[in-house]
Amino acid sequence: MKLQLKRLLSQILIFFSANLGALGFKTGFCYPFFYCNSCPAATSACPLRAIEQSVYQGSLKWRLLLFPILILGFFGVTSGRAICGWACPIGLLQRGTGKIARRLKKYPLIKKIGQHPIEHYLRYMKYFVLIGLVILSTALIGFMFTDICPVGMLTGTIPTLILYPGKFVLGPFFWIALIIFILFLVLIFTVERGWCRYFCPIGAILAPFNKISILHVARVDEETFQKECLHCNACSNVCPMGIDVPNMNRSPECILCGKCINACPKNLIKYERG
């Protein structure tokens, strides 16, 4: 079975199993790890909401931090950002929209967005979102990010509007969240994996773990690589995160999707443990 087919089956299986609660099955969760606590069938908070609650208005509740620390720490140490490429439902969504984004790259204006020199620096925005909106804003002002998160709009607000028409009460951040959601859609349809690249705070938490994770993407030994690499750039061309794969050394941006492994005509890229 091809690697990408395995990844697709993994994403679909986890998506459906995580949403059994919405179908009436008492699973006890509705993707509480990387989905949203706003989901009508959710029985657990997403890690971001747990972090917000743990620092809400300056109060530090260590017990609430235990869940995201254990879950994200486990996935981070064992496989870095692999969860983004193999399990996250928003990753599955962007797998579909990414194909459209690639087609749009033939238009000069769209192509410039992903290749502009500032693009590299925009990737640090996700750390600003994590520190600024998830932690500091919540500690100093009150709940912020999860009230305007586009994932919450997609998996929480919209399902609620559909399931309970006429009963939904607009919150103070609804219109702001709606505008952000529209911008989110524009982003993921124009830049492949745009949410993962620039704004996802879960990705910001997991990204540094790529440097120490047990599982990672690596080149074969240096001598073989230098001798056999065709410099065709096929690995970089297929990378949904826009990484310079031949020069990559445990990049924080890598989601371990394995596309570069499949693309290399000389089999010089592999998954490695250790």
C-alpha positions in Angstrom: 0.0 0.0 0.0 1.4 3.4 -1.0 2.5 5.7 1.8 0.1 8.5 0.8 -2.8 6.1 0.6 -2.0 4.9 4.2 -1.9 8.6 5.3 -5.2 9.3 3.7 -6.8 6.3 5.3 -5.3 7.3 8.7 -6.8 10.8 8.3 -10.2 9.5 7.3 -10.4 6.8 10.0 -9.4 9.2 12.7 -11.8 11.9 11.4 -14.8 9.5 11.5 -13.9 7.8 14.7 -13.4 11.1 16.4 -16.9 12.3 15.4 -18.8 9.2 16.4 -20.1 11.3 19.4 -22.0 13.5 16.9 -23.7 10.4 15.6 -25.0 9.4 19.0 -22.3 6.9 19.9 -21.0 7.4 23.5 -17.3 7.5 22.7 -16.6 10.1 25.4 -15.0 12.5 23.0 -15.3 14.5 19.8 -11.7 15.0 18.8 -10.8 16.7 22.1 -7.1 16.8 21.2 -7.0 18.9 18.1 -10.6 19.8 17.3 -12.6 22.3 19.3 -14.4 22.4 22.6 -17.2 24.3 20.7 -18.1 21.2 18.8 -21.7 20.3 19.9 -20.7 16.7 20.6 -17.4 17.5 22.4 -17.0 16.4 26.0 -13.4 17.7 26.4 -11.7 21.0 25.7 -9.1 21.3 23.0 -5.6 21.9 24.4 -5.8 25.6 23.5 -8.9 26.1 25.6 -7.3 24.2 28.4 -4.3 26.5 28.3 -6.6 29.5 28.2 -8.5 28.3 31.2 -5.3 27.6 33.1 -4.0 31.2 32.8 -7.4 33.0 32.7 -7.0 36.6 34.0 -3.7 35.8 35.7 -4.8 32.8 37.6 -2.5 29.8 37.1 -4.2 26.4 37.3 -1.6 23.7 36.9 -4.0 20.8 36.8 -5.7 22.2 33.6 -2.2 22.4 32.0 -1.6 18.7 32.7 -3.8 17.5 29.8 -2.2 19.5 27.0 1.3 19.1 28.4 1.0 15.3 28.5 -0.8 14.8 25.2 1.1 17.3 23.1 4.4 16.4 24.8 3.9 12.7 24.0 3.1 13.3 20.4 5.9 15.9 20.1 8.7 13.7 21.6 7.7 10.6 19.6 6.8 12.0 16.2 7.2 15.8 16.1 4.5 17.4 13.9 3.5 14.0 12.4 0.0 14.5 14.0 -0.5 17.5 11.7 0.1 15.4 8.6 -1.5 12.1 9.6 -4.4 12.9 12.0 -5.5 16.5 12.2 -8.9 17.1 10.6 -7.9 20.6 9.5 -4.9 19.0 7.9 -7.3 16.7 6.0 -9.3 19.7 4.9 -6.2 21.4 3.7 -5.1 18.3 1.8 -8.1 18.9 -0.4 -7.9 22.7 -0.7 -4.1 22.4 -1.3 -4.8 20.9 -4.7 -6.7 24.0 -5.6 -4.0 26.2 -4.2 -1.4 24.4 -6.4 -3.5 25.0 -9.5 -3.9 28.7 -8.6 -0.1 29.0 -8.4 0.0 29.3 -12.2 -1.3 32.8 -11.7 1.6 35.2 -11.1 -0.1 37.1 -8.2 -0.9 33.9 -6.3 2.5 32.4 -7.0 4.2 35.5 -5.5 2.4 35.1 -2.2 4.1 31.8 -1.5 7.5 32.8 -2.9 7.8 36.3 -1.5 10.9 36.9 0.8 8.6 37.9 3.7 6.9 34.4 3.5 9.7 32.9 5.7 9.0 35.5 8.4 5.3 35.0 8.3 5.8 31.5 9.6 6.6 33.0 13.0 3.1 34.3 13.2 1.9 31.0 14.7 4.2 31.6 17.7 2.7 35.1 18.1 -0.8 33.6 18.0 0.2 31.1 20.6 2.0 33.5 23.0 0.0 36.6 22.2 -3.6 35.5 21.7 -3.8 32.2 23.5 -1.6 33.0 26.6 -1.0 36.7 27.2 -4.3 38.1 26.0 -6.2 35.5 28.1 -4.1 36.2 31.1 -4.4 40.0 30.9 -7.8 40.4 29.4 -9.9 37.2 29.1 -10.7 34.5 26.6 -9.5 35.6 23.2 -8.3 33.1 20.7 -10.9 30.3 21.0 -13.6 32.9 20.7 -12.3 34.0 17.2 -10.6 30.7 16.1 -11.7 29.8 12.5 -11.6 26.1 13.5 -14.1 26.8 16.2 -16.3 28.5 13.7 -16.0 25.5 11.3 -16.5 22.7 13.9 -18.5 24.5 16.5 -20.5 27.5 15.4 -21.6 26.3 12.0 -22.7 22.8 13.2 -24.6 24.5 16.0 -26.4 26.7 13.6 -27.3 23.7 11.5 -28.4 21.4 14.4 -30.2 24.1 16.4 -31.5 26.7 13.9 -33.1 29.7 15.6 -31.6 28.9 19.0 -28.1 30.1 18.5 -27.3 33.3 20.3 -24.7 35.5 18.7 -21.7 36.1 21.0 -19.8 39.4 21.2 -17.0 38.1 18.9 -19.3 36.4 16.3 -18.8 38.9 13.5 -15.1 39.1 14.1 -14.9 35.3 14.1 -16.9 35.2 10.9 -14.6 37.6 9.1 -11.5 35.6 10.3 -13.2 32.4 9.1 -13.7 33.9 5.6 -10.0 35.0 5.6 -9.1 31.5 6.7 -10.9 30.0 3.7 -9.2 32.4 1.3 -5.9 31.5 2.9 -6.2 27.7 2.6 -7.5 28.0 -1.0 -4.6 30.2 -2.1 -1.6 29.0 -0.1 -1.1 25.2 0.3 -1.3 24.4 4.0 -1.6 28.1 4.8 -3.1 27.6 8.2 -0.4 25.1 9.2 2.3 27.3 7.9 1.4 30.7 9.4 -1.3 30.6 12.2 -1.9 27.2 13.8 -0.9 27.5 17.5 -1.0 23.7 17.9 1.6 23.6 15.1 3.6 26.2 17.0 3.6 24.0 20.1 4.6 20.8 18.2 7.1 22.5 15.8 10.1 22.7 18.2 9.7 19.0 19.0 10.8 18.2 15.4 14.4 18.9 16.6 14.3 16.1 19.2 11.5 13.8 18.1 12.2 10.1 17.8 10.6 9.9 14.3 11.7 12.4 11.7 12.4 12.8 8.0 16.0 12.6 7.0 18.4 12.1 4.1 20.4 8.9 3.7 24.0 9.1 4.7 25.8 12.3 3.4 28.2 10.6 1.1 25.5 8.7 -0.7 23.3 11.7 -0.9 26.0 14.0 -2.4 26.9 11.3 -5.0 23.4 10.3 -6.1 21.2 13.3 -5.7 20.0 14.5 -9.1 19.2 18.0 -7.8 15.9 17.7 -9.6 14.1 19.4 -6.7 11.2 16.9 -6.9 11.1 16.6 -3.1 10.8 20.3 -2.5 8.2 20.7 -5.3 5.8 18.3 -3.7 6.3 19.5 -0.1 3.0 21.0 1.1 4.8 23.1 3.6 7.1 24.7 1.1 10.4 23.4 2.7 13.7 23.3 0.9 13.9 19.5 1.5 17.5 18.7 0.4 18.9 21.3 2.9 16.4 20.5 5.6 17.7 19.4 9.0 14.8 18.5 11.2 12.8 21.5 10.0 10.2 22.7 12.5 7.9 23.1 9.5 8.0 19.4 8.5 4.7 17.6 9.1 6.2 14.2 8.2 3.6 13.7 5.4 6.2 11.6 3.5 5.5 13.2 0.1 9.2 14.0 -0.4 10.0 10.3 0.3 7.7 9.2 -2.4 8.9 11.9 -4.8 12.7 11.2 -4.7 13.6 9.2 -7.8 16.7 7.8 -6.1 15.2 7.0 -2.7 17.5 9.3 -0.8 15.0 10.5 1.7 13.5 8.3 4.4 11.8 8.2 7.8 14.3 7.7 10.5 14.0 6.8 14.2 16.4 8.1 16.8 
